[in-house]
Amino acid sequence: MQKTVRVFRDFASADAADREEYARMTPEERLRMLLTMRRWYGPADESAERLERVLRVTQFERR
């Protein structure tokens, strides 16, 4: 993973640039990034071998 520093005028511009960059990545690059971050920030012990699952239930208003 190549580290890059970029400067933006506001958070919206930074978020848009991030979305564009992720959209340009191949699925293999995204998976490699996920596995790298999991190694960096994952549990230190081997007892937690799974990622935590988070589910959100959202109620939508009928139109």
N, C-alpha and C positions, 0 to 999 in steps of 0.2 A: 504494500500500500504506500503510495507516494504522499508525503505530507506537503501541504500547500497552505500559505497564508494569503487571505484575501480581505480587503477592506470594503465595507459597504456604507452607504449613507444612512440606512435604516434597517430594521429587522425584517420588514417585508421583502426588501430586495435580497437580503441574505437568504431568507427562506425560499424565495423563487429560484435563486441560483442553486441552492441545494437540491431542490426538486428536479431541476433541469439536469444536474449532474447525475443524480440517481437514475433518471430516465435514460440517460445515454449508456449506462453500465449494462454489461451483459449479465444474464442470470448467474453465471459462474463468478463474475467479479463481486456481485452482491453477496453471494454465499460465502466467498472467501473473506469479505469484510465482516460478515456476521460471525464467522468462526473465529476470526482474529479478535474481535471485540469480546466474544464470549471467553476466550482464553485470558484476555487482559482483566476483565471484570467479573469473571465467573467465580464460583466457590473455590476455596483453596483446598478443600478436602474432596475425596472421591465419593463421599457418601451421597451427595446430591448430584445425580447423574442426569437429571432431566431439567428442562427449562420450566419455570413456573408458568402456569396457564392462568390467564386473566380473561374473564368474560364480562361483558357489559350488556345489559338488556336495556334497550331504549324504546320508549313508547312514542310512536309517531302519531301525529294528529291526522285523522281522516279528512280528506278534502271532498 
